[in-house]
Amino acid sequence: MVAQLQPGRPTLEAVAALAGVSRGTVSRVINDSPQVSPRAREAVRKAIDELGFVPNRAARTLVTQRTDSVALVVSESEERFFAEPYFAAIVRGISAGLTGSGMQLLLAVAQSPTEREQLENYLTGQHVDGVLLVSLHGIDTLPARLESRGVPTVLGGRPMGVQPAACVDADNRGGARQAVEHLLAAGRRRVATIAGPQDMTVGLERYSGYRDALADAGIDLDPALVAPGDFSLDSGARAASALLDARPDLDAVFAASDAMAIGAMRALREAGRRVPEDVAVVGFEDSPSAAHTDPPLTTVHQPVEAMGREMVRLLLTRIGGEPVRDPLVVLPTHLVVRGSA
C-alpha cells in the first residue's frame, strides 16, 4: 500500500499511514517512549523525515507535561538590560549552556509590581519547565513563590535574606578585597569606593571586600571616601564628583563595576585629575570595554559567561528530577592589571 501524500502540513495520521503503524505508535516515538520496537521506531522516523512532519508542541506538552522551554527573568529596566555588558554576557553563557538540550530560551525583563505579577502568573501557568533569575533586589519573594508552585529555579547571584534552592555566584568579596589590596600595595592610602546597590548581595559583598582590605592594612574606614552607585556609568561619574568634593586629596578609587569605573575616570579627567598618576582606578567585571578605555582599565575579572553555563547546568539537573549535590556554586575571580592602576 502506498500512502497518498496530502497537500498542506503533514499530520500524525499521514506519518502513521506512511510508516504502516498506528497513530499511537507515532505518538510514542515522538515522546521517546521505550514501548516501541526498534523496527517501528525506525519506520516512523523515516516517515517523519520524508514528510517533513513537525510535532505539535502543545499536544506533546499534554503528554509529557514538559514545555521544553526555560525562562530568563531579569529584574531590571529594559534600558539597563540593553545598556550593561553584564547582561549580554550572561545571556551568551546561558545560550551556550542550552545548546544541544532541546530547550528554548524565553527572556522576560520585569521591574514594576504589575509586570512582576503578570510574569509570575505566566511562569506558574505551565508555560516553562524552569526559571533562571538574575539581578534580584532586596528580599525578593518570587523565587520562593515559583518553587512553591513546582517551578524549578536557579538564581544568578545570591539573594538577600533567603536560602535559594540553587544559585551561582562569583567571589565578589574576595575579588573586591584583591582590587583594594592592589591599590594599597601601590602606595595609595586615600582609597575611595563607589559602592554598588546595597539592596543587592553583590553590592554588599563588594563593599565588604573593600572594608576587609582597609582593615587588614590598619586603615580606618572614612565615610567621606564612600559614595553610592547603581552599577551604571552615569552613577559612577556622579559619585566620583561627589567624592572629589568631599575628599579632594583622594588618590585611588575602587568602583564596584566597570561601568561605574569608566564614569569615574570621565569625571576625574573633567576635574583635571590624571589617571593613574593622580588617582588610580580599579573596576569590577572585566567587561569588553575595559581594555579599550584611556588608559585601559584595571579590573576584577568576573566569569559571567561561565556563571550562565553553570546556571543552566543546575537548572537542567533540577528539571530532570536529579538531586543537586551543591546548590551554591561560587566561581573564582581574579585581578586583571592594566594601565589605570
N, C-alpha and C positions, 0 to 999 in steps of 0.2 A: 504494500500500500504506500502510495506517495502522498504526503500531506500537501494540501493546497496552501500556498503562501498567500496570506491575506494582506491587502494594502493597509497602510497606516502602522500604528505602533504595535509590535508583536505582543501577544498575550500569553498568559500562563498556559492556556489551553493549546495554543499553537505550538509551544515548546513541547508539551506533553505528547501531542499528535506526532510531531516530527521525531521525537525520541522513542515513541512506541511505549510510553509508560503512562501511569495515571497522573492526574493533576496533583494529587497528594504527594507523589514521589518527587515531582518537580519542586514542590514547596519544601520538602525535607532537604533536598540537595541545596537549595538556596539558603536555607537556615542552618546548614552544616550539621544536620542530624546524622548520627552514626548508624541509624537504622535504614541504611540504603546499601544495596550490594555494589561492589566496585564497578560491575558491568553497567548497571543502571545509572550510576553516578557519571560515568564517562559518557554514556549516551546523552544524558541531559546536558552536560557541559558542552558537548559538540553542538547540540541543537541551539543552545543559548548563543554560542559564538556565531553559528550560521545565520540565525535570525536577527542577531544584534539586540537580543532581549535585555531590557534593563528592569530589574526587580522593582516593584512598587515599595518604596521606602516606608510608607505609612503602614502597609499591610505587614511588612516584615517586622515593624516595631510591635504590632499587636501580638505576634507570635513569640518574639524573643524578649519583649519588654526592654529592648535596648534601642537607642536612637542613633548610635554611632556618632554622636556629637558631644563636644565639651565646650564650655563657655569660659572665656577670659573676661573677668569683671574688673574694671579699673575705676576706683573711687576718686576720680578727679574730673575736672572740666575737660571738654574736648580741646580747648585751646592749649592747655598744659600737656595733654596726652600727645598732641601732634608736634609740640614745640620741644619737648625734652628728649634727648637721645636715649635716656634710660628705657623708655617705653618701647622704642623701636628695637632695642637690643633684646628686651625680654620677649617680645613677640617673635623675633628671629629664633631665639632659643627654644621657645615653645613649639614653633612650627617645625623646627628640626627634630625635636623630640617626638612629634606626632607622625613623622614620616614613616610610612610602612605600617602604621597601626590601623589604617582604615577609618580613623576618626576625623571628623570635620571640626574646624575651629570656628566658634562664634565669638565676636567681640562685642562687649557692652561697656559703654562709658556712662556711668551714672553717678550724679553727685547730689542732686536735690532730693528731699524726702519723697516727693511724688515719683520721681524717676526710680528711686530705690524700691518703693512699694510695688510699682509696676513690674520691675525686674524680678523681684522676689516671687511674685505670682507666676511669672513666666518660667523661672528656673525650677520651681516646685511643681510645675504642671506637666511633668514627664516629657519635656522638650529636649533635655540634655541628660547625659549619663553622669556628668560630674562637672565641677566648677573649680577654676583657678582664680584666686583673688589676690590683687596687688594694691598697694598704696592705701591701706586702711588707716583711718584717722580715729583717735580716741578709742573708747571701748565700743567697738562695733559688734552688734548682735547678729549681723547677717550670717556669719559662718555657723554659729550655733543653731540658728533657725533652719538653715539648709540641712545641716546634719540631722536635726530632729525630724525632718521630713524625708529622710533617707537619701539625700543627695550628697555623695562623697565630695569633700572639698579639700583643697591644698592651698595654703597661703604662701605668698611670696613676701617674706619679711614677717618677723614675729609681731603679733598683735599686742595691744595693751590690756592687761587685766584678766586675760583668759588663757587657758592652755589649749592650743589648737590640736585638732586630730592629726594634722600633718602640716609641716611647714619647712620651707627652705629659706635660709638667710645667709648673709655674708658676715664675716667677723668685723663688724662696724667699730666696735670699741677698740679692738686690737689695732685695726688699721689707723684709726684716729690717733691713738697713742704713738704709733710709729711715725706718723706725719709730724707731730709736735716734737717728738724726740729728735727728729732730723733737724728741725729749726733750732732747737736748743743746742744741739751739737755743733751747729754752725756759728754759735756765739750770740744768737738772738736772745734777748731777755725780756722784751716787752711784746710778748706774743698774744695777739688778739685772735678771737674766733668769731666767725659768722655761723651761728648755730642753725641747724635745721629745725623744722617744726617740732615743738615739744609735746604735741599731741600724737606723735608717731614714735614708736620704739626706735626706729632708725635715727631720728633726730636726737633722742635722749642718749642713745648709745654712743654716738659720735661726740656729743658734748661730754659724756663721761670719760671717753678716751682722752680728750683734751685736758680735763681736770686731773686724770691719772698721771699724765706726763709731767704736768706742773708740780704735782705733789711729790713725785719721785725725785724731781730736781730741787726740792726745797723752796719752790716759788709759791707765794700766796696767790690765791685767785683774786684778781682785780675785776670787780663788776664793770668798771669803765671800759674794760677790754673785751666785753662780751656784747654782741649785738644779734638780734634775731633775724632770721631769713626764712624763706619758704621754698628753697631749692631753685628759685628762678634767677635769671641773670639780673633783672631789674632790682630784685630784693638784695642781691649781693652788692650792687652799686650803691643803693641807698644805705645799706649797713656800713659799708666802708667809709662813706662820707660822714656818717654819724660817729664812727669810731675815731676818725681823724679830728673831729670837733672835740670829742671827749678826751682823747689822748694823742695830741699831735706828735708825740715822741715815739709812737709805736714803731717797731722795727720788723714785725712779721705778722702775717695773717694766715690762719688755717680756716678755710671755708669748707663747710660740710657737704658741698657739691661742686663739681667743676663749673657749672653754670654760675653759681654764686662767686666762685673764684675769678672767673672771667669778668664778671660785672665789677668785682672789687678792683681788678687790675685797671679797668677803664676809669673808675673813679680816682684811683691813685694817680694815674697819668694826668688826669684833668686837674688834680691838685698839685701837680708839679713834683710828685714823688717818682723816683726811678725804681723799677723792679728788675733785678733784686737788690741793687746797690743800696737803696734807702729802705725799702720794705720787701722782704721775701714773701712769696705767696705759695701756698700749697692747697690743692683741691682734693676732691674725693670722687672717684668713679673711673677715671681714665677713659673718658668719652673720646670719640673720634676727633673732636675739635681741640682736645688738649694739646696735641702735638703740633698744632698749627697756629697757636697764639704767638704773640710777640712780647716777651720771649716765650718759648714753649713752656707749658705748664707742668710743674712737678705735681704729682697727684698719686693718690692711693688707687691701685687697680682693684676694681670690683668685678668679679666674674659673672656679669649679668646674664650672658647667654647660657653659661653653664647652669646658672640658677634656674633658667627657664626649662632646660632639659631635665634637671632633677625634679622640678615640679611635675612635669609630665610623667616621669617615671613613677613617682609616688602615686599620682592620680590613677594611672592605668593599673597599678598594683591594687589599689583600693577598689576600683571598678570591677576588677576581676575577682574580687572576694578574697584575695590573698592577704595574709597579715603583713603589716608594715613593721619591720624589725626596729627601725629607728625613725620615729615620727618627726624628729627635728634634725635637719641636715644643715650644718653651718660650714660654708665654704671659706677657705682662707683668702686673705687679701695680702697685697704687698705694695711697697712704695716704688714708684717709677720716677726716678730723678731726672729732671730736665733743667731748663735754664732759669726758671722763675724762683728757684730756691736751692 
